[in-house]
Amino acid sequence: MTSSDYSGQRFGLPQTGPGSMAPVGRRLAALVIDWAIAYGVAYLLVGDRLFQSGQFAALSLLAVMYLVGLSISGSTFGMAILGLRVSSDQGTRATPYKIAMRTVLLFLVIPAVVWDADGRGLHDRVARTMIISTR
């Protein structure tokens, strides 16, 4: 990328506003919101065991939230609150296969912390998805 390029330019996305690549800060904030929701629901289901041996419950709920939310609306709760949506890198709705692949890779953590020039994590590159702003 040159100094005049911006994230999402090679996909034909606008530089800012609706349809632009989502900023990293908002994506991380959405993940924190989703984690908080998953932990809260897991705590309601398993109680104090969550902090002893129930971490898998929260992680499983988060995975289900991602799979269901992204398949239905293209957003998780956190993404919807912050005005973000997952789409394919072709600009169309992400398929269930892409959503599943993205979710599995996201939960492996390493792909999510390796970013390209557009700010997409390796999990998004492999799944051929991207997170865009809806507002």
Secondary structure as UniProt FT lines:
FT   TURN            3..4
FT   TURN            7..8
FT   HELIX           9..11
FT   TURN            18..19
FT   HELIX           24..46
FT   HELIX           47..51
FT   TURN            52..53
FT   HELIX           55..72
FT   HELIX           77..82
FT   STRAND          84..88
FT   TURN            89..90
FT   HELIX           96..106
FT   TURN            107..108
FT   HELIX           110..113
FT   TURN            117..118
FT   HELIX           122..127
FT   STRAND          129..133
//
